[in-house]
Amino acid sequence: MNTLQKFELMEKIVRELEDLQNSQTALIQKIGKIEVDNIELSDKRLEKDLPDMHQRLADNLDTIVGILAYFADKTQNFGDKNNVDALKEQEAIDNATS
């Protein structure tokens, strides 16, 4: 795998982590809505289990946010260190002339 391919794969992982973060946030919001709806319903099982689910999802989101920040920074540093913009320009030139 060459440098540009590695960088593109790293960028893909960053996008996937961002998607995972968004999905996790949506799950937390859905659990919250169910918790609010259950205030009127007062189902004991929901009262018991939903707060734990909410906490686990929040903990997972914290982990995802940390990993995303770390890996996005790593990807940016890799791109800067390896002058990826110049590599992309050269690849475009090479593709246009072949």
C-alpha positions in Angstrom: 0.0 0.0 0.0 1.5 3.3 -1.0 1.3 6.5 1.0 -1.7 8.0 -0.8 -3.6 4.7 -0.5 -2.8 4.6 3.2 -4.0 8.2 3.7 -7.2 7.5 1.8 -7.9 4.5 4.0 -7.3 6.6 7.1 -9.7 9.2 5.8 -12.3 6.5 5.2 -11.9 5.3 8.8 -12.4 8.9 10.0 -15.6 9.1 8.0 -16.8 5.8 9.4 -16.0 6.9 12.9 -18.0 10.1 12.3 -20.9 8.0 11.1 -20.6 5.8 14.1 -20.6 8.9 16.4 -23.8 10.2 14.6 -25.5 6.8 14.9 -24.6 6.5 18.6 -25.9 10.1 19.2 -29.2 9.1 17.5 -29.5 6.0 19.7 -29.0 8.1 22.8 -31.7 10.5 21.6 -34.1 7.6 20.9 -33.6 6.1 24.4 -34.2 9.6 25.9 -37.5 9.9 24.0 -38.6 6.5 25.2 -37.6 7.4 28.8 -39.7 10.6 28.5 -42.6 8.7 27.1 -42.4 6.1 29.9 -42.8 8.9 32.5 -46.5 8.8 31.6 -46.6 5.0 31.1 -44.6 4.0 34.2 -43.6 0.6 32.9 -41.4 -0.9 35.6 -39.1 -2.9 33.2 -38.5 0.3 31.1 -37.8 2.3 34.3 -35.3 -0.4 35.3 -33.5 -1.0 32.1 -33.5 2.2 30.1 -31.3 4.3 32.4 -28.6 1.6 32.2 -28.9 1.4 28.4 -28.7 5.1 28.2 -25.5 5.2 30.3 -23.8 2.4 28.3 -24.6 4.2 25.1 -23.3 7.5 26.5 -20.1 5.7 27.7 -19.7 4.2 24.2 -20.2 7.7 22.6 -17.5 9.1 24.9 -15.1 6.3 23.7 -16.0 6.9 20.0 -15.5 10.7 20.4 -12.0 10.1 21.9 -11.0 7.6 19.2 -12.3 9.9 16.5 -10.3 12.9 17.8 -7.2 10.8 18.1 -7.5 9.2 14.7 -8.5 12.4 12.8 -5.5 14.1 14.3 -3.3 11.1 13.4 -4.7 11.2 9.8 -4.0 15.0 9.5 -0.5 14.6 10.8 0.2 11.7 8.4 -1.1 13.8 5.5 1.0 16.8 6.5 4.1 14.8 7.1 3.8 13.0 3.8 2.7 16.0 1.7 -0.4 14.2 0.6 -1.8 17.2 -1.3 1.3 17.1 -3.6 0.9 13.3 -4.0 -2.8 13.8 -5.0 -1.8 16.5 -7.5 0.9 14.2 -9.0 -1.6 11.4 -9.2 -4.1 13.6 -11.1 -1.3 14.7 -13.5 -0.3 11.1 -14.0 -3.9 10.0 -14.7 -4.5 12.8 -17.1 -1.4 12.0 -19.1 -1.8 8.3 -19.3 
